[in-house]
Amino acid sequence: MTICLHGFVGGKVQGVSFRQRTLEEAERLDLNGWVRNLADGRVEVLFEGEEPAVRELEAWLGQGPESVRVDALELEQQPVQGITGFVIRR
């Protein structure tokens, strides 16, 4: 089953390659969507694909890679967008 999650990651998540690492994880999991920095220091993300892969990225976002400190993860299920590929938005 295909599902879509959208939300925000807070903490030390900018200036630490978080968007690039998120893109790499999403591509590894064959997910579609996007990630971008927000002016308030958070990162916004939307991703969709097969539910087990989406849940795996959700868990990964909750801890992030080594150089990151995730203090908050807020994700909500959304209608599937039909996006192709995964990109970093500026």
C-alpha positions, -999 to +999 in steps of 0.1 A: +000+000+000+013+034-009+012+061+018+024+097+021+038+115+051+045+153+055+060+172+083+088+188+101+121+179+118+135+202+145+168+203+163+203+207+149+192+198+113+206+226+092+242+230+081+249+194+088+241+177+054+207+166+067+189+173+034+215+154+014+214+124+037+176+124+037+177+124-001+201+094-001+180+075+024+148+082+004+165+070-028+178+039-011+143+031+000+128+040-035+107+068-021+094+099-038+091+134-024+112+164-013+130+180+016+138+216+023+152+240+050+128+264+066+137+299+078+129+289+114+157+263+115+135+233+109+135+210+079+103+202+061+098+169+044+072+151+023+077+115+011+056+087-002+059+051-013+053+016+000+043+017+036+072-004+050+098+019+033+079+051+044+080+038+080+117+031+077+124+066+066+101+079+094+122+060+120+155+072+104+143+109+105+136+105+142+173+100+149+191+113+117+227+107+108+256+111+133+261+149+128+225+157+135+205+162+167+168+156+162+147+172+190+113+170+174+097+150+146+061+159+135+047+138+107+011+135+094-003+112+068-014+130+037-032+119+005-007+104-020+007+131-043+019+110-072+054+126-071+082+110-091+117+111-077+131+127-046+146+162-046+161+189-023+140+220-026+157+254-021 
